[in-house]
Amino acid sequence: MYRTYWGLRQNPFASTYDPRFFFMTEDQEMAVRQFLEVYTENKAVMMLLGPVGVGKTYLCKLIAAQLNDVGVKIAHMITPRLNAEMFCYEVARKLGLPGNNDYGVCAQDLYDRMSDCGGNCPAVLILDEAQTITDEMTFEAIRIMLDFDKNGRILHTLLMSGQDSLVQRLRSHKSLNQRIVMRHSLKPYTEAESSEYIDFRLKAAGAATQIFDKESKATIHNIARGIPRVINALCDTAMTIAADERFLKINPGLVERAQERIAPIM
């Protein structure tokens, strides 16, 4: 492992969720603010879009953690590729219900659960990778759940995250599509953000010296096209090569060698 070589406490470019390593861009901050506005204004749906690896799942986890800290009921569906019955069952389970395979009973249980607060503190349903939903009736189940209301307030707010193909999928579900009050497309990092991101994560891991020079960070940005997941893979691989060969700093040549190693995932 290269952590000892570079004097690090942790792996700076691990793909697992750790809020200490979350680098927030202005674009991401705007997405969070927009969703919190949708939630506090008791509106129905926000759609979060973006290409593979841009950080949608990471941002969804951050939002879920922040809301959970203040007592909001969260049903975070990481893999919503379920039929309508199983989808409803899983949402109920994540909200603390035993769940029921009978769709009608499960829907009623969900309504009762969400009504506990009298509509004053609505639950949040987060659907990550929503473009992977294959059962069209699952979209209808989502639409029905959005009809849950009490005393003039909806009982849950939906954050639907997915790739751009989700827009096309929802065109055939007009009633659900019309409930989307906010859309935000996450953008890849700029070159400056890529450089700041690399430095931020290294510092969070305990780096005391600069490991990547300016040119190597520019090379990483150009190869990764500003996609954080690819930046992570390039940095991690380049640091491994450099540690094995006892380099003191990473240069563009090492980054290009890292690119050759990870080419299949790019």
C-alpha positions as CSV (number, residue, x, y, z in Angstrom):
1,M,0.0,0.0,0.0
2,Y,1.2,3.5,-0.8
3,R,-0.1,5.3,2.2
4,T,3.0,4.7,4.3
5,Y,5.3,5.8,1.4
6,W,3.4,9.1,1.0
7,G,2.9,9.6,4.8
8,L,-1.0,9.4,4.6
9,R,-3.5,8.4,7.2
10,Q,-6.0,7.2,4.7
11,N,-6.5,6.5,1.0
12,P,-7.2,9.9,-0.4
13,F,-9.0,8.7,-3.5
14,A,-11.2,5.8,-2.3
15,S,-14.6,5.6,-4.0
16,T,-16.5,5.0,-0.7
17,Y,-18.6,7.7,0.8
18,D,-16.8,9.7,3.5
19,P,-18.0,13.3,4.2
20,R,-14.5,14.3,5.3
21,F,-13.4,13.9,1.7
22,F,-16.3,15.6,0.1
23,F,-15.1,18.5,-2.1
24,M,-18.1,20.8,-2.7
25,T,-18.1,22.9,-5.9
26,E,-20.3,25.9,-6.5
27,D,-22.4,23.8,-8.8
28,Q,-22.9,21.1,-6.2
29,E,-23.7,23.7,-3.5
30,M,-26.4,25.1,-5.8
31,A,-27.9,21.6,-6.2
32,V,-28.1,21.1,-2.5
33,R,-29.6,24.5,-1.9
34,Q,-32.2,23.9,-4.6
35,F,-33.2,20.6,-3.1
36,L,-33.5,22.1,0.4
37,E,-35.7,24.8,-1.1
38,V,-37.9,22.2,-2.8
39,Y,-38.2,20.3,0.6
40,T,-38.8,23.3,2.8
41,E,-41.4,24.7,0.4
42,N,-43.2,21.4,0.5
43,K,-42.8,20.8,-3.3
44,A,-42.9,17.4,-4.9
45,V,-39.9,16.5,-7.0
46,M,-36.4,17.6,-7.9
47,M,-34.5,15.9,-10.7
48,L,-30.7,15.6,-10.4
49,L,-29.0,14.7,-13.7
50,G,-25.4,14.2,-14.8
51,P,-23.0,11.8,-16.7
52,V,-21.6,8.7,-15.1
53,G,-19.0,9.4,-12.4
54,V,-19.9,13.1,-11.9
55,G,-20.8,12.7,-8.2
56,K,-24.6,12.3,-8.2
57,T,-24.6,9.3,-5.7
58,Y,-22.1,11.1,-3.5
59,L,-24.3,14.2,-3.4
60,C,-27.4,12.2,-2.7
61,K,-25.7,10.5,0.3
62,L,-24.6,13.9,1.6
63,I,-28.1,15.2,1.4
64,A,-29.5,12.1,3.1
65,A,-27.0,12.3,5.9
66,Q,-27.7,16.0,6.6
67,L,-31.5,15.5,6.6
68,N,-31.2,12.4,8.8
69,D,-29.1,14.4,11.3
70,V,-32.1,16.7,11.9
71,G,-34.6,13.8,12.2
72,V,-36.1,13.7,8.7
73,K,-37.4,10.2,7.7
74,I,-35.3,9.1,4.7
75,A,-35.9,6.3,2.2
76,H,-32.7,6.2,0.1
77,M,-33.0,3.8,-2.8
78,I,-29.5,3.1,-4.2
79,T,-30.7,0.5,-6.7
80,P,-34.4,1.2,-7.6
81,R,-34.5,-1.5,-10.3
82,L,-37.5,-3.2,-8.7
83,N,-41.1,-3.9,-9.7
84,A,-43.8,-1.8,-8.2
85,E,-44.6,-4.2,-5.4
86,M,-41.0,-4.7,-4.3
87,F,-40.3,-1.0,-4.7
88,C,-43.1,-0.1,-2.3
89,Y,-42.0,-2.8,0.1
90,E,-38.4,-1.5,0.1
91,V,-39.5,2.1,0.7
92,A,-41.7,1.0,3.6
93,R,-38.8,-1.0,5.1
94,K,-36.4,2.0,4.8
95,L,-39.0,4.1,6.6
96,G,-39.1,1.6,9.5
97,L,-42.2,-0.4,8.5
98,P,-42.2,-4.2,8.3
99,G,-43.4,-4.0,4.7
100,N,-46.1,-5.9,3.0
101,N,-46.0,-7.7,-0.4
102,D,-49.6,-6.7,-0.9
103,Y,-49.2,-3.4,-2.9
104,G,-52.5,-1.9,-1.6
105,V,-51.7,-2.7,2.0
106,C,-48.2,-1.5,1.7
107,A,-49.3,1.8,0.1
108,Q,-51.8,2.4,2.9
109,D,-49.1,1.6,5.5
110,L,-46.8,4.1,3.8
111,Y,-49.5,6.8,3.9
112,D,-50.2,6.2,7.6
113,R,-46.4,6.3,8.4
114,M,-45.9,9.5,6.5
115,S,-49.0,11.0,8.1
116,D,-47.5,10.6,11.6
117,C,-46.1,14.2,11.6
118,G,-49.4,15.6,10.3
119,G,-47.6,16.8,7.1
120,N,-45.3,19.2,9.1
121,C,-42.1,17.3,8.6
122,P,-42.4,15.4,5.3
123,A,-40.3,12.3,4.6
124,V,-37.7,12.3,1.8
125,L,-37.5,9.6,-0.9
126,I,-34.2,9.6,-2.8
127,L,-34.0,7.5,-6.0
128,D,-30.5,7.1,-7.2
129,E,-29.8,5.7,-10.7
130,A,-33.5,6.2,-11.5
131,Q,-32.8,5.6,-15.2
132,T,-32.3,1.9,-14.3
133,I,-36.0,1.4,-13.4
134,T,-37.2,-1.2,-15.8
135,D,-40.8,-1.8,-14.6
136,E,-43.0,1.1,-16.0
137,M,-45.5,0.4,-13.1
138,T,-42.8,1.4,-10.7
139,F,-43.0,5.0,-12.1
140,E,-46.8,4.8,-11.5
141,A,-46.2,3.7,-7.9
142,I,-43.9,6.7,-7.4
143,R,-46.6,9.0,-8.9
144,I,-49.3,7.5,-6.6
145,M,-47.0,8.1,-3.6
146,L,-46.6,11.7,-4.6
147,D,-50.3,12.1,-4.2
148,F,-50.1,11.4,-0.5
149,D,-51.1,14.6,1.3
150,K,-52.6,15.7,4.6
151,N,-54.0,19.1,5.7
152,G,-53.0,20.6,2.4
153,R,-49.3,19.4,2.5
154,I,-47.6,16.7,0.6
155,L,-46.2,13.9,2.8
156,H,-42.9,13.4,1.1
157,T,-40.5,15.1,-1.3
158,L,-38.7,13.1,-4.0
159,L,-35.1,13.6,-5.2
160,M,-34.8,11.6,-8.4
161,S,-31.2,11.2,-9.6
162,G,-30.0,9.7,-12.8
163,Q,-28.2,10.0,-16.1
164,D,-29.6,12.2,-18.9
165,S,-31.5,9.3,-20.4
166,L,-33.9,9.7,-17.4
167,V,-35.4,12.7,-19.1
168,Q,-36.5,10.7,-22.1
169,R,-37.9,7.9,-19.9
170,L,-40.2,10.3,-18.0
171,R,-41.7,11.8,-21.1
172,S,-44.1,8.8,-21.3
173,H,-45.1,9.4,-17.7
174,K,-46.6,12.9,-18.0
175,S,-48.3,13.0,-14.6
176,L,-45.0,12.2,-12.8
177,N,-43.0,14.5,-15.2
178,Q,-45.3,17.4,-14.5
179,R,-44.6,17.2,-10.8
180,I,-40.9,18.0,-11.2
181,V,-40.5,21.5,-10.0
182,M,-36.7,21.7,-10.2
183,R,-34.1,20.2,-12.5
184,H,-30.3,20.5,-12.0
185,S,-27.6,19.0,-14.2
186,L,-24.3,18.5,-12.4
187,K,-21.3,19.6,-14.5
188,P,-17.9,18.0,-14.6
189,Y,-15.2,19.9,-12.8
190,T,-13.4,22.8,-14.4
191,E,-9.6,22.5,-14.6
192,A,-9.3,24.7,-11.5
193,E,-11.8,22.6,-9.6
194,S,-10.0,19.4,-10.6
195,S,-6.8,20.8,-9.2
196,E,-8.5,22.0,-6.0
197,Y,-10.2,18.6,-5.6
198,I,-6.9,16.7,-5.8
199,D,-5.3,19.0,-3.2
200,F,-8.3,18.9,-0.9
201,R,-8.5,15.1,-0.8
202,L,-4.7,14.7,-0.3
203,K,-4.8,17.2,2.6
204,A,-7.8,15.4,4.2
205,A,-5.8,12.2,4.0
206,G,-2.9,13.8,5.9
207,A,-0.5,14.8,3.0
208,A,2.2,17.2,4.3
209,T,3.8,17.9,0.9
210,Q,2.6,18.5,-2.6
211,I,2.5,15.2,-4.4
212,F,1.2,16.2,-7.8
213,D,2.8,19.1,-9.7
214,K,0.7,21.6,-11.6
215,E,1.3,19.9,-15.0
216,S,0.3,16.5,-13.7
217,K,-3.0,17.9,-12.3
218,A,-3.7,19.5,-15.7
219,T,-3.0,16.2,-17.4
220,I,-5.3,14.4,-15.0
221,H,-8.1,16.9,-15.7
222,N,-7.7,16.6,-19.5
223,I,-7.8,12.8,-19.4
224,A,-10.7,12.6,-17.0
225,R,-12.6,15.5,-18.6
226,G,-13.4,16.7,-15.1
227,I,-15.2,13.5,-14.0
228,P,-14.4,12.9,-10.3
229,R,-14.5,9.1,-10.4
230,V,-11.9,9.0,-13.2
231,I,-9.8,11.6,-11.4
232,N,-9.8,9.3,-8.4
233,A,-8.8,6.3,-10.4
234,L,-6.0,8.2,-12.2
235,C,-4.6,9.7,-9.0
236,D,-4.8,6.4,-7.1
237,T,-3.0,4.5,-9.8
238,A,-0.4,7.2,-10.4
239,M,0.4,7.2,-6.7
240,T,0.8,3.5,-6.6
241,I,3.2,3.5,-9.6
242,A,5.2,6.4,-8.1
243,A,5.5,4.6,-4.7
244,D,6.6,1.3,-6.3
245,E,9.3,3.1,-8.2
246,R,10.3,5.6,-5.5
247,F,9.3,8.8,-7.2
248,L,9.2,11.9,-4.9
249,K,6.5,13.7,-7.0
250,I,4.1,12.7,-9.7
251,N,4.7,14.1,-13.1
252,P,2.6,13.9,-16.4
253,G,4.4,10.8,-17.6
254,L,3.3,8.9,-14.5
255,V,-0.3,10.1,-15.1
256,E,-0.1,8.8,-18.7
257,R,1.1,5.4,-17.5
258,A,-1.8,5.4,-15.0
259,Q,-4.1,6.1,-17.8
260,E,-2.9,3.0,-19.7
261,R,-3.6,0.8,-16.6
262,I,-7.1,2.0,-16.1
263,A,-8.1,2.4,-19.7
264,P,-10.8,-0.3,-19.5
265,I,-12.8,1.7,-17.0
266,M,-12.7,5.0,-18.8
